[in-house]
């Protein structure tokens, strides 16, 4: 079994810190998500968590076709290990 990465747009409740929403980011949109989140070259696979400002969260959400509340939740671009 090999381990790959998947990426998600994750929204947290700022009061509780709990995950409220998660949306998968297709591989074809990962470059856009990386640029939007400001992922540096020292993290080429975007395995860390990157906090998004409301505009960045809106841009990624629009690209993946979901409606979000970027002012009510705190959004991050997050990488996850995925078994294949």
Secondary structure, DSSP 8 states (H G I E B T S, - for coil): --EEEEEEEEEEETTT--EEEEEEE-GGGHHHHHHHHT--GGGTT--S-EEE-HHHHHHHHHHHT----TTTEEEEEEEEEEE-
